[in-house]
Amino acid sequence: MKFKRNERIGAIVKILSDNPNKVFTLSYFTDKFNAAKSTISEDVLVVKNVFEKMNLGQVITIAGAAGGVKYIPKISKTDNIKFLESLCDKLNDNSRLLPGGFLYIIDLIYNPQIAAKIGKIFASYIDYKDADYVVTIETKGIPMALMTANAMNLPLVIIRKDSKVSEGSALSITYMSESSKRVQMLSLPRKALKENSKVILIDDFMRGGGTFKAMEDLMNEFNAKVIGKGVFISMAEPKEKQVSDYVSLVDFKMIGEEMQITPNSDFVIQNSEN
């Protein structure tokens, strides 16, 4: 079957955007569309130019026998800020404030479209080229971590607060929870991570960084190296966090009894470790 050019281009856009960071050979497209490589190359160039002009991400062509084409999700800083400002407008509602200084965000971060956009933003600002896994902790951060893993084309690993018999033997550590001020446990099946892996940590909310620190400690038990950290909302207090070099998308501070939630325009924040 022969396809018209607009049909091929539409299909290429769909295939690439559905499979971020996956390399497709030109032969894959020539077989799929029954077209010459020169024709497919021209189609890919059109797609590449459109994506760049509209800030939809990058389409990269890779030369050589093992080469091809892949789509890298990237969002412009301007678009990021507009998206985060719209989220902050929704978050700046005092009815969302819960006892203990927590914020009700489930209706937003469990929205597939919002979680997918957050994942693309993390993929735009975290260097993941050497990463083997995206790692998160149950439960609220799972949707955005899954979307981040999808954007980075990496498997997702979920740390649990207790071990599951169905997951086999697990390695566990204890830590002091900042919210409950109680000792809690983090657990991860021994088969979940390969030793000496490189990982990206993703979480939904950070106060002092204690949970991130515990996640890092657990990664150390697997001889895994944390090469990036991303959090959706970071509280302004305490200023000194237990972790450093993390990407934060939204800042949360209390001014009297009023919340002030704003996009973190710098995104990468560096704090000294305690």
C-alpha positions in Angstrom: 0.0 0.0 0.0 1.2 3.5 -0.9 0.8 6.4 1.5 0.5 10.1 0.6 3.1 12.4 2.1 0.7 14.0 4.6 -0.3 10.5 5.8 3.3 9.5 6.3 4.2 12.6 8.2 1.1 12.3 10.4 2.0 8.7 11.2 5.7 9.6 11.9 4.7 12.3 14.3 2.4 9.9 16.1 4.9 7.1 16.3 7.8 9.3 17.5 5.7 11.3 20.1 4.2 8.0 21.5 7.8 6.6 21.9 10.0 9.3 23.3 13.8 8.6 23.3 13.4 5.5 21.3 15.5 5.2 18.1 13.6 4.2 14.9 15.7 3.2 11.9 14.8 4.7 8.6 14.3 1.1 7.4 11.5 0.8 9.9 9.7 3.6 8.2 10.5 2.5 4.7 9.1 -0.9 5.3 6.0 0.5 7.1 5.2 3.0 4.4 6.7 1.2 1.3 8.7 4.2 0.5 12.4 5.0 -0.4 14.8 6.1 2.3 15.3 9.4 0.5 11.5 10.0 0.7 11.5 9.1 4.4 14.4 11.4 5.1 12.5 14.3 3.6 9.5 13.5 5.7 11.6 13.3 8.9 13.1 16.7 8.0 9.6 18.2 7.7 8.7 16.8 11.1 11.9 18.0 12.7 11.4 21.5 11.5 7.8 21.7 12.6 8.7 20.4 16.1 11.5 23.0 16.4 9.3 25.9 15.2 6.5 25.0 17.6 8.7 24.1 20.6 7.2 20.6 20.6 10.6 18.9 21.4 13.5 17.8 19.4 13.6 15.3 16.5 17.2 14.0 16.2 18.6 12.1 13.3 21.4 9.6 14.1 23.9 8.8 11.3 25.4 5.4 10.7 24.3 1.8 10.3 22.8 1.7 13.8 21.3 5.2 13.4 17.8 6.4 12.7 15.6 9.0 14.2 14.2 9.7 17.7 12.0 12.2 19.5 13.3 13.9 22.7 10.5 15.7 24.8 11.6 19.2 25.6 9.5 22.1 26.5 10.6 25.7 26.3 11.1 27.6 29.6 8.3 30.1 28.6 5.8 27.3 28.1 6.9 25.6 31.3 6.3 28.8 33.3 2.9 29.3 31.7 1.9 25.8 32.6 3.2 26.0 36.2 1.5 29.4 36.7 -1.8 27.8 35.7 -1.2 25.0 38.2 -0.2 27.5 40.9 -3.5 29.4 40.3 -5.3 26.2 41.2 -3.0 25.4 44.2 -3.3 28.9 45.7 -6.6 28.0 47.4 -6.6 27.9 51.2 -9.2 25.2 51.2 -6.4 22.9 49.9 -4.3 23.4 53.1 -4.5 20.3 55.3 -3.5 19.8 58.9 0.3 19.6 59.4 1.0 22.0 56.6 0.2 19.5 53.8 -1.4 20.5 50.5 -4.2 18.6 48.7 -2.8 18.0 45.2 -4.1 14.6 44.3 -6.8 15.9 41.9 -4.0 17.6 39.9 -1.2 15.2 39.9 -3.5 12.3 39.2 -4.7 14.0 36.1 -3.0 12.2 33.2 -2.5 15.4 31.1 -1.0 17.3 34.0 1.2 14.4 35.1 2.4 13.9 31.5 3.4 17.6 31.2 5.2 17.4 34.6 7.1 14.4 33.3 8.2 16.2 30.2 9.3 19.2 32.2 11.5 17.0 34.4 12.9 15.4 31.2 13.7 18.8 29.9 15.7 19.9 33.0 17.2 16.7 34.4 20.2 15.2 32.6 19.2 11.5 32.2 21.4 10.4 29.3 23.3 8.0 31.6 20.4 6.9 33.8 19.1 3.3 34.0 16.0 3.9 36.1 13.5 6.4 37.4 12.8 5.7 41.1 10.0 7.0 43.3 8.3 6.3 46.6 4.7 5.2 46.9 2.1 6.6 46.5 1.2 10.1 45.4 4.3 10.6 43.3 3.8 7.5 41.1 1.8 9.1 38.3 4.3 11.9 37.6 7.2 9.5 38.1 5.7 7.1 35.6 5.2 10.0 33.1 8.8 11.1 33.7 10.0 7.5 33.1 8.0 7.5 29.9 9.5 10.8 28.7 13.0 9.5 29.5 12.3 6.0 28.1 13.4 4.4 31.3 11.9 1.8 33.5 10.2 2.9 36.7 11.0 1.5 40.2 8.7 2.1 43.1 10.0 2.1 46.7 7.4 0.8 49.2 6.8 1.5 52.8 6.6 -2.2 53.5 7.7 -5.3 51.7 5.4 -7.5 49.6 5.6 -11.3 49.6 4.8 -11.3 45.9 8.0 -9.3 45.2 10.5 -11.7 46.8 13.2 -10.8 49.2 13.6 -7.1 49.8 16.2 -4.7 51.2 14.8 -2.3 53.8 16.0 0.7 55.8 14.4 2.9 58.5 14.3 6.7 58.7 12.7 9.4 60.7 9.6 10.8 59.0 9.5 14.6 58.9 5.7 14.7 58.9 4.8 12.1 61.5 8.1 12.4 63.5 8.0 8.6 63.7 10.5 6.0 62.5 9.3 4.6 59.1 10.6 1.9 56.7 11.5 2.0 53.1 11.7 -1.3 51.2 12.7 -2.3 47.7 12.9 -5.8 46.2 16.4 -7.0 45.6 15.5 -7.8 42.0 14.2 -4.3 41.3 17.6 -2.7 40.7 20.8 -4.0 39.1 23.9 -3.2 41.1 25.9 -0.1 40.1 22.9 1.4 38.3 22.4 5.1 37.8 19.0 6.5 38.9 16.8 9.6 38.8 14.7 10.2 42.0 11.2 11.7 41.6 8.8 12.8 44.4 5.7 15.0 44.7 6.4 17.0 47.8 9.5 18.0 49.9 9.7 19.8 53.2 13.2 19.3 54.6 14.4 16.6 52.2 14.3 13.7 54.7 12.5 11.4 52.4 14.8 12.1 49.5 17.8 11.5 51.8 16.3 8.1 52.9 15.7 7.2 49.2 19.4 8.1 48.5 20.5 5.9 51.5 18.4 3.0 50.1 20.0 3.5 46.7 23.4 3.3 48.3 22.5 -0.2 49.7 22.1 -1.3 46.1 25.4 0.4 45.1 23.3 2.6 42.8 24.3 6.2 42.1 21.7 9.0 42.2 22.5 11.3 39.2 19.3 13.5 39.4 16.5 14.4 41.7 13.1 16.1 40.8 10.3 17.2 43.1 7.0 18.8 42.1 6.5 21.1 45.2 9.3 22.2 47.6 8.5 24.1 50.8 10.5 27.2 51.5 11.1 26.2 55.1 13.3 24.9 56.3 15.8 26.6 54.0 18.5 24.1 54.6 17.5 20.8 53.0 19.0 17.4 53.6 19.7 17.0 49.9 21.2 19.2 47.2 21.2 19.6 43.4 17.5 18.9 42.9 15.0 20.2 40.3 12.0 21.8 41.9 9.1 23.0 39.9 6.9 24.8 42.4 7.8 26.7 45.6 5.4 26.7 48.6 5.7 29.1 51.5 3.3 30.3 54.3 3.0 34.0 55.0 1.0 34.2 58.1 -2.1 32.0 57.4 -1.9 32.6 53.7 -0.3 30.3 51.2 2.0 31.6 48.5 2.6 29.0 45.8 4.7 30.1 42.8 6.6 28.5 39.9 10.3 28.1 40.6 11.6 30.0 37.6 15.2 28.8 38.1 14.2 25.1 38.5 17.6 23.9 39.6 18.1 24.8 43.2 21.3 24.0 45.1 21.3 23.8 48.8 24.1 22.8 51.1 23.7 19.4 52.8 23.2 19.2 56.5 
